[in-house]
Amino acid sequence: MDTTLDRAAATRAILAGLCASLVGIGLARFAYTPLIPPLIEAHWFAAQDVVFLGAANLVGYLAGALAGRPLAARLGSRRTLQLMMALASLAFFACALPLSVAWFFGWRFLSGLSGGIIMVLAALSILPQVPPERRGVASGAIFLGLGLGIAASGTVVPLLLNEGLAATWAGLGALSLLLTAVSWRWWPRAAAAAPAASAGRAPAHAGFALKLIYAQYALKAVGLVPMMVFLVDYVARGLHLGSHTAALFWVVYGLGATAGPMLYGVLGDRLGIGTATRIALVLQILAAAVLVLAHGLAGLLAATFVIGTYPPGIVPLTLGRIRHTLPQDVPAQGAAWSRATTIFALFQALAGYAYSWIFAATGGDHRVLMEIGAAALAVALVSDLLLARAAWAALAAGASNRVPQEA
């Protein structure tokens, strides 16, 4: 039986996923970055507390990645996703009241929790009901919300700050609540079920392939942190271009982040997920080299745009790789994606602390951090080539020819 949605219903479901990723991750995580200086300047919290509170979202995200599937098993994916969007919206309003560090930490943790659960459940609740030929684009559209959140952190948030900190948090809450209400009925009522005969089964090479996918995702987390966290400071102080120019770079980074999910989703549909993954890795390594070595403003801005495409763009690529490694086995796909999300969240948090230590140990040398990040991406590229080789070996041994074509 055909369990795919009609075009209109599929479009609404994809838009619901976009709204969820925008609210739960795009805004809940990335809108905090431009709020750090105002929080310190307004004496809401001490500087060290503001940094500590920033980590609360990452801790919550890790918890959400672990809790997503068990919660969906109890409540259903549709209801869980609706409630998580509502929770993320409520957290914004709660953060407009700086009652204490514990209060703020708790709500930032809950916003991260909602984001982790949304990341685990949203796409896998929608993609099984989208025609196969549209899944790359659909996946990119769902995770477009991450890029829009990064873009909003450099544009909408500074505008809201003109009205004050409390109004900014409330404004973000109102926007999130509006997106939650609009998309409430757009979620599909049930994910398409995998055929009983194939449920739980995986290709013979899947165990090795999944381990490489997890290792890649961890390396990508390590590789993207320096550019994502230290880019503005690198431009302002490392390149001596000043804070205003650095703000321009962050806007360009946000534009790249907005383009990334759809760009890589289309590449995945046109060229295959594996080829698109390798192209993205090569572009990131080259862009990091330009950022470290170039001096011209045009080249630096172009490299920043390319780098911006990556944090949200790798999500549909990694999910696509998991789907092709475990074809027709929706429960196994969900378990693998949950594990990959958890690994990414863990290594991103660990990398953040490690880079901060290296930055202090090297006397604030941004280039060392970016070189380490580029090296991590280079190792991910080599591992991807190993994955492709393993897929072709499986084909030669008589395994399914579906995965090698996409590897």
MOZIGI-V518915 format. One record per backbone hydrogen bond with DSSP energy under -1.0 kcal/mol. NH is the residue of the N-H (numbers start at 1). CO is the residue of the C=O. Records with the same first field share a line. If there is no record, write none. Layout:
BEGIN
NH->CO, CO
END
This chain:
BEGIN
5->129
10->6
11->7
12->8
13->9
14->10
15->11
16->12
17->13
18->14
19->15
20->16
21->17
22->18
23->19
24->20
25->21
26->21
27->22
28->23
29->25
30->25
31->27
36->33
39->35
40->36
41->37
42->38
43->40
44->39
50->46
51->47
52->48
53->49
54->50
55->51
59->55
60->56
61->57
62->58
63->59
64->60
65->61
66->62
67->63
68->64
71->67
72->68
73->69
74->70
75->71
76->72
80->76
81->77
82->78
83->79
84->80
85->81
86->82
87->83
88->84
89->85
90->86
91->87
92->88
93->89
94->90
95->91
96->93
97->94
99->97
104->100
105->101
106->102
107->103
108->104
109->105
110->106
111->107
112->108
113->109
114->110
115->111
116->112
117->113
118->114
119->115
120->116
121->117
122->118
125->121
126->123
127->123
129->126
130->127
134->131
135->132
138->134
139->135
140->136
141->137
142->138
143->139
146->143
148->144
149->145
150->146
151->147
152->148
153->149
157->152
159->155
160->156
161->157
162->159
163->160
164->161
168->164
169->165
170->166
171->167
172->168
173->169
174->170
175->171
176->172
177->173
178->174
179->175
180->176
181->177
182->178
183->179
186->183
198->195
199->195
201->198
206->203
209->205
210->206
211->207
212->208
213->209
214->210
215->211
216->212
217->213
218->214
219->215
220->216
221->217
222->218
223->219
224->220
225->221
228->224
229->225
230->226
234->230
235->231
236->232
237->233
238->233
239->234
241->235
242->236
246->242
247->243
248->244
249->245
250->246
251->247
252->248
253->249
254->250
255->251
256->252
257->253
258->254
259->255
260->256
263->259
264->260
265->261
266->262
267->263
268->264
269->265
270->266
271->267
272->268
274->406
276->272
277->273
278->274
279->275
280->276
281->277
282->278
283->279
284->280
285->281
286->282
287->283
288->284
289->285
290->286
291->287
292->288
293->289
294->290
300->296
301->297
302->298
303->299
304->300
305->301
306->302
307->303
308->304
309->305
310->307
313->309
314->310
318->314
319->315
320->316
321->317
322->318
323->319
324->320
325->321
326->322
329->326
333->329
334->330
335->331
336->332
337->333
338->334
339->335
340->336
341->337
342->338
343->339
344->340
345->341
346->342
347->343
348->344
349->345
350->346
351->347
352->348
353->349
354->350
355->351
356->352
357->353
358->354
359->355
360->356
361->357
362->358
363->360
364->359
366->364
370->366
371->367
372->368
373->369
374->370
375->371
376->372
377->373
378->374
379->375
380->376
381->377
382->378
383->379
384->380
385->381
386->382
387->383
388->384
389->385
390->386
391->387
392->388
393->389
394->390
395->391
396->392
397->393
398->395
399->394
406->403
407->403
END
